[in-house]
Amino acid sequence: MITLSIILQAAANVALAKFGAAIGAGLAAIAAGIGIGKIGGSALESIARQPEAAGDIRSNMIVSAALIEGAAFFAIIICLLAIVL
């Protein structure tokens, strides 16, 4: 009887961990979308104010978006690994 109780507690913890990992993957994707959206909006505003600096602003925007996307992919992969393993 005690062994069954321990097994059920472990199963509940695994399910809770998988639920947390799924929530974490969703939050990482949402946060990355918001971050890249803010970068794009700010870049468009600054290009509208100074059109002669469009090339520099665009390249900085792409680098920043790539860094955010890389961090988001890392977070999503870690969460998916938590679900699978």
N, CA and C of each residue as an Amber inpcrd file, in Angstrom:
protein
   255
   0.8160000  -1.1910000   0.0000000   0.0000000   0.0000000   0.0000000
   0.8580000   1.2530000   0.0000000   1.9320000   1.2470000   0.7530000
   2.8220000   2.4110000   0.8020000   3.5120000   2.5980000  -0.5440000
   3.8830000   1.5160000  -1.1960000   4.5500000   1.6060000  -2.4890000
   3.6250000   2.2240000  -3.5340000   2.3530000   1.8540000  -3.5150000
   1.3880000   2.4240000  -4.4450000   1.2460000   3.9320000  -4.2200000
   1.2510000   4.3460000  -2.9810000   1.1580000   5.7730000  -2.6600000
   2.3580000   6.5400000  -3.2090000   3.5440000   5.9750000  -3.0770000
   4.7590000   6.6260000  -3.5760000   4.7330000   6.7110000  -5.0990000
   4.2730000   5.6520000  -5.7410000   4.1990000   5.6420000  -7.2040000
   3.1910000   6.6810000  -7.6940000   2.0480000   6.7880000  -7.0260000
   1.0530000   7.7750000  -7.4280000   1.5600000   9.1950000  -7.2310000
   2.3090000   9.4410000  -6.1550000   2.8740000  10.7690000  -5.9350000
   3.8970000  11.1020000  -7.0100000   4.7230000  10.1330000  -7.3780000
   5.7200000  10.3600000  -8.4230000   5.0420000  10.6240000  -9.7600000
   3.9700000   9.8990000 -10.0580000   3.2440000  10.1160000 -11.3100000
   2.6090000  11.4990000 -11.3260000   2.0850000  11.9430000 -10.2080000
   1.4830000  13.2730000 -10.1360000   2.5480000  14.3440000 -10.3340000
   3.7320000  14.1460000  -9.7800000   4.8090000  15.1240000  -9.9530000
   5.2750000  15.1800000 -11.3980000   5.3200000  14.0380000 -12.0750000
   5.7220000  14.0080000 -13.4810000   4.6940000  14.7520000 -14.3280000
   3.4290000  14.5260000 -14.0520000   2.3790000  15.2190000 -14.8110000
   2.4490000  16.7180000 -14.5640000   2.6950000  17.1080000 -13.3320000
   2.8070000  18.5220000 -13.0020000   4.0300000  19.1410000 -13.6740000
   5.1250000  18.3900000 -13.7550000   6.3340000  18.8920000 -14.4200000
   6.0900000  19.0660000 -15.9210000   5.3840000  18.1340000 -16.5220000
   5.0820000  18.2490000 -17.9520000   4.1520000  19.4250000 -18.2170000
   3.1900000  19.6470000 -17.3250000   2.2990000  20.7930000 -17.4630000
   3.0920000  22.0900000 -17.3390000   3.9970000  22.1520000 -16.3880000
   4.8370000  23.3460000 -16.2170000   5.7370000  23.5860000 -17.4130000
   6.2660000  22.5200000 -17.9900000   7.1180000  22.6620000 -19.1680000
   6.3160000  23.1620000 -20.3600000   5.0940000  22.6880000 -20.5030000
   4.2460000  23.1560000 -21.6000000   3.9040000  24.6370000 -21.4240000
   3.5960000  25.0370000 -20.2050000   3.3220000  26.4490000 -19.9300000
   4.5690000  27.2890000 -20.2120000   5.7340000  26.7890000 -19.8140000
   6.9860000  27.5160000 -20.0540000   7.2830000  27.6940000 -21.5310000
   7.0200000  26.6620000 -22.3320000   7.2490000  26.7750000 -23.7770000
   6.3090000  27.8070000 -24.3890000   5.0630000  27.8090000 -23.9480000
   4.1200000  28.7960000 -24.4540000   4.4980000  30.2130000 -24.0660000
   4.9120000  30.3990000 -22.8280000   5.3280000  31.7260000 -22.3730000
   6.5690000  32.2160000 -23.1150000   7.5010000  31.3020000 -23.3950000
   8.7010000  31.6930000 -24.1340000   8.3520000  32.1500000 -25.5450000
   7.4320000  31.4570000 -26.1920000   7.0210000  31.8420000 -27.5440000
   6.2810000  33.1800000 -27.5370000   5.4040000  33.3790000 -26.5640000
   4.6690000  34.6420000 -26.4750000   5.6090000  35.8010000 -26.1880000
   6.5270000  35.5930000 -25.2490000   7.4650000  36.6670000 -24.8990000
   8.3600000  37.0330000 -26.0800000   8.7910000  36.0340000 -26.8450000
   9.6150000  36.3250000 -28.0170000   8.8260000  37.1140000 -29.0540000
   7.5800000  36.7610000 -29.2530000   6.7410000  37.4990000 -30.1950000
   6.5500000  38.9480000 -29.7770000   6.3220000  39.1630000 -28.4960000
   6.1670000  40.5300000 -27.9960000   7.4690000  41.3130000 -28.1530000
   8.5890000  40.6790000 -27.8100000   9.8830000  41.3600000 -27.9190000
  10.2370000  41.7410000 -29.3460000  10.0290000  40.8290000 -30.2700000
  10.3430000  41.1140000 -31.6680000   9.3810000  42.1640000 -32.2200000
   8.1250000  42.1330000 -31.7720000   7.1770000  43.1550000 -32.1890000
   7.5740000  44.5430000 -31.7110000   8.0560000  44.6210000 -30.4710000
   8.5070000  45.9230000 -29.9500000   9.7410000  46.4140000 -30.7060000
  10.6420000  45.4970000 -31.0280000  11.8360000  45.8910000 -31.7840000
  11.4270000  46.4200000 -33.1590000  10.5290000  45.7100000 -33.8260000
  10.0850000  46.1480000 -35.1540000   9.3900000  47.4960000 -35.1180000
   8.5160000  47.6880000 -34.1280000   7.8170000  48.9660000 -34.0090000
   8.7620000  50.1160000 -33.7300000   9.7020000  49.8980000 -32.8300000
  10.6710000  50.9500000 -32.5090000  11.5720000  51.2610000 -33.6930000
  11.9330000  50.2220000 -34.4400000  12.7800000  50.4510000 -35.6120000
  12.0300000  51.2590000 -36.6740000  10.7630000  50.9530000 -36.8780000
   9.9920000  51.7130000 -37.8580000   9.8360000  53.1730000 -37.4400000
   9.6230000  53.4020000 -36.1530000   9.5210000  54.7840000 -35.6680000
  10.8230000  55.5340000 -35.8780000  11.9400000  54.8950000 -35.5630000
  13.2180000  55.5840000 -35.6990000  13.6010000  55.7820000 -37.1660000
  13.2220000  54.8650000 -38.0380000  13.4760000  55.0580000 -39.4660000
  12.6210000  56.2140000 -39.9930000  11.3870000  56.3360000 -39.4770000
  10.5190000  57.4350000 -39.9060000  11.0900000  58.7840000 -39.4590000
  11.7550000  58.7890000 -38.3120000  12.3300000  60.0520000 -37.8130000
  13.6270000  60.4100000 -38.5190000  14.4380000  59.3840000 -38.8090000
  15.7200000  59.6140000 -39.4770000  15.8750000  58.6240000 -40.6280000
  15.3260000  58.9340000 -41.7770000  15.3940000  57.9950000 -42.9070000
  16.8250000  57.7290000 -43.3890000  17.7220000  58.6800000 -43.1610000
  19.1070000  58.4710000 -43.6290000  19.8320000  57.3980000 -42.8240000
  19.3260000  57.0420000 -41.6440000  19.9640000  56.0180000 -40.8170000
  19.2600000  54.6650000 -40.9340000  18.4830000  54.4810000 -41.9810000
  17.6690000  53.2720000 -42.1210000  18.5200000  52.0070000 -42.1760000
  19.6390000  52.0570000 -42.8640000  20.4810000  50.8620000 -42.9850000
  21.0330000  50.3990000 -41.6480000  21.5480000  51.3360000 -40.8640000
  22.0920000  50.9870000 -39.5530000  21.0030000  50.4900000 -38.6120000
  19.8650000  51.1480000 -38.6410000  18.7600000  50.7570000 -37.7620000
  18.2640000  49.3660000 -38.1320000  18.1410000  49.1130000 -39.4270000
  17.6600000  47.8120000 -39.8860000  18.6140000  46.6910000 -39.4860000
  19.9180000  46.9210000 -39.6380000  20.8700000  45.8690000 -39.2740000
  20.8700000  45.6110000 -37.7650000  20.7610000  46.6790000 -36.9740000
  20.6810000  46.4850000 -35.5230000  19.3870000  45.7740000 -35.1290000
  18.3050000  46.0660000 -35.8360000  17.0330000  45.4110000 -35.5680000
  17.1310000  43.9140000 -35.8590000  17.7620000  43.5590000 -36.9470000
  17.8780000  42.1460000 -37.3130000  18.7310000  41.3920000 -36.3090000
  19.8140000  42.0000000 -35.8590000  20.6770000  41.3490000 -34.8660000
  19.9260000  41.1580000 -33.5470000  19.2140000  42.1920000 -33.1170000
  18.4550000  42.0890000 -31.8670000  17.3520000  41.0360000 -31.9660000
  16.6460000  41.0050000 -33.0690000  15.5870000  40.0110000 -33.2610000
  16.1640000  38.5990000 -33.2860000  17.3280000  38.4350000 -33.8840000
  17.9540000  37.1120000 -33.9290000  18.3690000  36.6490000 -32.5340000
  18.8590000  37.5710000 -31.7210000  19.2340000  37.2040000 -30.3550000
  18.0130000  36.8060000 -29.5300000  16.9350000  37.5430000 -29.6740000
  15.7030000  37.1990000 -28.9570000  15.1650000  35.8580000 -29.4310000
  15.1960000  35.6440000 -30.7320000  14.6960000  34.3930000 -31.2890000
  15.5440000  33.2100000 -30.8300000  16.8470000  33.4010000 -30.7550000
  17.7230000  32.3330000 -30.2770000  17.4450000  31.9700000 -28.8310000
  17.2530000  32.9780000 -27.9940000  16.9330000  32.7100000 -26.5920000
  15.5800000  32.0190000 -26.4660000  14.6260000  32.4190000 -27.2870000
  13.2980000  31.7880000 -27.2510000  13.3750000  30.3350000 -27.7050000
  14.1180000  30.0610000 -28.7660000  14.2690000  28.6790000 -29.2170000
  14.9270000  27.8240000 -28.1530000  15.9290000  28.3830000 -27.4800000
  16.5990000  27.6510000 -26.4020000  15.6090000  27.3110000 -25.3010000
  14.7870000  28.2820000 -24.8980000  13.8060000  28.0470000 -23.8400000
  12.7740000  27.0090000 -24.2670000  12.3240000  27.0890000 -25.5140000
  11.3230000  26.1370000 -25.9910000  11.9000000  24.7280000 -26.0670000
  13.1360000  24.5940000 -26.5200000  13.7630000  23.2620000 -26.5940000
  13.9330000  22.6680000 -25.2080000  14.3430000  23.4790000 -24.2400000
  14.5040000  22.9880000 -22.8810000  13.1520000  22.5300000 -22.3190000
  12.1070000  23.2990000 -22.5770000  10.7720000  22.9100000 -22.1090000
  10.2930000  21.6300000 -22.7910000  10.5370000  21.5100000 -24.0810000
  10.1330000  20.2940000 -24.7950000  10.9270000  19.0790000 -24.3190000
  12.1880000  19.2760000 -23.9930000  12.9640000  18.1710000 -23.4370000
  12.4280000  17.7520000 -22.0780000  11.9650000  18.7030000 -21.2970000
  11.3720000  18.3750000 -20.0020000  10.0870000  17.5670000 -20.1850000
   9.3600000  17.8550000 -21.2510000   8.1250000  17.1030000 -21.5060000
   8.4570000  15.6800000 -21.9510000   9.4450000  15.5310000 -22.8390000
   9.7560000  14.2160000 -23.4080000  10.4960000  13.3340000 -22.4090000
  11.4300000  13.9040000 -21.6940000  12.2400000  13.0760000 -20.7880000
  11.6380000  12.9130000 -19.4620000
